[in-house]
Structure formats: structure tokens, C-alpha cells
Amino acid sequence: MATIRQDDFIQSIADALQYISYYHPKDFIDAAHEAWEREESPAAKDALAQILINSRMCAEGRRPICQDTGIVTVILKIGMNVQWDAEMSVEDMVNEGVRRAYNLPDNKLRASILADPAGARKNTGDNTPAVIHMSLVPGDTVDVQVAAKGGGSEAKTKFAMLNPSDSVVDWVLEQVPKMGAGWCPPGILGIGIGGTADKAMLMAKEACMESIDIHELKARGPQNTAEELRLEIFDKVNELGIGAQGLGGLTTVLDIKIRDYPTHAANKPVAMIPNCAATRHAHFVLDGSGVADLPAPKLEDWPQVAREGGGEVKRVNLDEVTTEEAQSWKPGDTLLVSGTILTGRDAAHKRMTDMLSRGEELPVDLKGKFIYYVGPVDPVRDEPVGPAGPTTATRMDKFTDQMLAETGLMGMIGKAERGPEAVEAIRKHGAVYLIAVGGAAYLVSKAIRKSRVVAFEDLGMEAIHEFEVEDMPVTVAVDSRGESVHETGPREWQARIKGIPVTEA
């Protein structure tokens, strides 16, 4: 009979969350490297290179892979013979572990959790509470799965109660293009089939935590219906040509993971949850012998990858760029931008547009400026700012027309596509939209030389910062005429893929 001590459990949770903040699982590294080697789309290959370079930098520097350090999910299988040497409840111990991890001074993680979600949406300050699932099982150990799920990929979760005769494959192929690139492909799609709606969702989340093994499955062949579905969906999703960051390319998913459960004769519940390019999860077992052992991976596990570039790279000083120059940029152009940019995401945009609607003056001058959709991690040691990758731009779409019309804003920087409403506003006002690579937050932060909060300090990570950047890599996603690379890129590569083998190792 094992006795699990309170502090061992808390520290194991904290250590695991720190561990996954800067170490990709080796299976992900190997799969992303294989995808990079095969990729023929220059834009997608460069995005994959940035993801891999960022991953190695984070492992070396022990800093977060992504600025969105996630909402914590913990799945516990508690042996029925386990005894606890603890004064706190299991839920409270988990949350104390989260609190300890996210406030660690040497690698403070971003607090993203908001209480009163339908009302004040106030940040809890320590990323608690976690989402916890517990079950009692035979045995005398505690099996723990810990994940930190980014909001951009979680937002692309899909669910349907299909008819029993409906095709799961057809449903997935209908949903994936609707997800756009906000979930930061390439990654994993976790799919839960059966049970009830809540059971299907939990299975999809659990499936996201499994190791990537699609090529091994292809080599040995499927042994059941779920494995047949995995292979079919894997091939057909990649044939969509969406590619890394939605830029068009050969690899959109690195694996498809499926779990199923018996269901009612009248139902076929199906849930799908994507795991992004910052996939973060760990598994350990506590047996009463102490804190979980989480061995650091070897740096040799990371490939030495260099950005190859794809055509001309333009250097741009954003403090001097003219409207005419910005309007000459074309979708897919690679830029290295320097100068001053301002940050702002959901809460800041809501506050600014409310002020504009009331006729009030904004606390920052946006005329001729670029705004970067980002909520950075706090800096440590001598950093000007912590990891600072882009957030999903579509959440700012409803603000875009008013911001461009009333502030003189020249352009925006984010990740993933813009919706029709925002694209039309960009075209109407002759603005531009640029993207940075989601999943390369630490790499991006190295281009930020200075940072200071200039407005809305009470919003925490959503405050408006002023960044001074040097050679920050971005791609033109929507030009001043309203042409979007997220439409032209996947369309081109879907047509090309028909004659290219896209899934062989």
C-alpha cells in the first residue's frame, strides 16, 4: 500500500508543468523534423524551421515554447489502495502545484485564467484553477497526466451528435477547413467517438496526450476500425493542403489519435480537439517513493535546422515606412521588421473601441503604427520581455473596421487567417495584415530589444506594450487589396498535392 505525501504530489504537478513549458515531447520533435525535411512549400518549410529552432532554444534556455502557457488539464487515475498523507483535498493539491509552477521566479509562466467568465473576466493571477478529471482504479499508485492547452487551439474544438449512419471522415473533412490556422498547425487531432457528449470530449482530450506513431501504424497496418479511421483521416486532412500555419503545404497534421466508447443506438457523438505546434503534456506515476522523476531530454534529440528562406527578404523600418510602401507588399512576402510596434489583444481592443464610440481620446497614438496581437510572458533576469508569439487574429476581426477607420492604424500583426469582415476592412482602408509564426514565441521574443507598458496596465498580460523590435520575421498575409495568403496558399497546394505523395516517411 502506497502513501502519497502532500508535498510530493504538489511538487510533481509543479515540476511537470515547468517541464512541459520548455520541452517538446521527442515524438513531436521527430515528426516535425520529418515534415520539415519533406516540405516543398517554401513558406510552410520556413514556418516549420522556426518552430523547430524555437523548440531547441526553449530547451536550452528553459523558457516557454509559446507565450500562451495554457489552461491546465490534469487526469488522475488513483489506485484504490492508495493512502494520502495530506491535509488538502486532491483538487486543492493540484491547484497548489499549478500555482507553484506558474509563479516560479526563474521561469514565470503567463497567467491566462479568468474568473467570472460571463461577467467581469478577472484574471486569477496564478493560472488556477485547473480542469481536473479523477477516477478510482485498482492498484496502489497514482497515474497522472498533465497538459497545458493553449487557448487558440482549444477554441477550435468541434463537437457533433451525428446520426448513426453519418460518416466521421466526412464530418472531420468538413470541420478542419473551418478551423483555419488559429490552432497553429501542424499538430495532432484528438478525436473521441461514442459515449455521451461529455465522454466524447474527454476522450478527445485524452487522445491528444498520446504519442505520435502514425508511421508505425502505416507500416504494420490497421487492426481495428479506429485505426482504419486514423489512417484515412490522416491522409485526407493532409490532402487539403492547408499546411503549416495555414500557408499551404504538404503537412497539416502530424497524427490523428482516436478513442472510442460504446454509445446509445440512436447516437454517434463525435468530438475533435486539436493539439497545436506547442503541444505540451507529460505522464508520470507516483508510488509513494517521492517526487516524480522527469528526466531532461538530450539536446541531441533536437535537429540542427536552419531557415533557408524562400525568395527575397525585405527589411522594413516601421518607424519610417510609408503607406505607399506598405501597399506595395504582396501576400507571401517575407519581411524583417524593425522599429516601434504597439501590442493589443481582445481586452485592449474592446476598451479602445468603447472609448472611440464615446468620443474619448485613446491613451496611445495609433496613427501610422502597427499593432501586434500578443500577450507576452513576463521577463526574467535581463530579458526585455518573455516569449511573445502572436495570438489568433480572428478574435480582433469585429474591431478591425473601427480601429482602421478612426485611428489611422497602418497594419496589424497576428497569427492565422482573417475573416471576410476583417479582410474587407483591410481592403477598404488600404491597410495590411502580417503574420508571425505561432509556436515560435521565444524565437520571436529575441527580436524585441525593449518593452514597456504604455496603457491599460490593469489588464495584465493584455495591457498595451510598446516594443522596439529588430529584424522580427513576419509574412504578409493580407495585402492592401484584400488578397489573403491563407486562401491562395492552401488552394494552390491542394491542387499540387494530387500528384505528390504526402504521407510517406
ABEGO torsion letter per residue (X at the ends): XBBBBAAAAAAAAAAAAAAAAABBBAAAAAAAAAAAAABABAAAAAAAAAAAAAAAAAAAAGBBABABAEBBBBBBBBBAABBBBBABBAAAAAAAAAAAAAABAABBBBBABBBGAABAGBBAGAGOBBBBBBBBBBEABBBBBBBBBBAAAAAABBBBBBBAABBAAAAAAAAAAAAEAAAGOBBBBBBBBEEBAAAAAAAAAAAAABBBAAAAAAAAEBABAAAAAAAAAAAAAAAAGAEBGGAEEABABABBBBBBBBBBAABBBBBBBBBBAABBBBBBBBAGAEBBBBBBBBAAABBBBBBAEBEBBBBBBAAABBAAAAAABBBGBBBBBBEBBBBEBAAAAAAAAAAAAAGBBBABBABGBBBBBBBBBBBBEABABBBBBBBBAAAAAAAAAAAAAAAGBABBBBBEBBBAAAAAAAAAAGBBBBBBBBGAAAAAAAABABBBBABGAAAEAABBBBBBBBGBBBBBABBAAGBBAAAAAAAAAAAAAAABBAABX
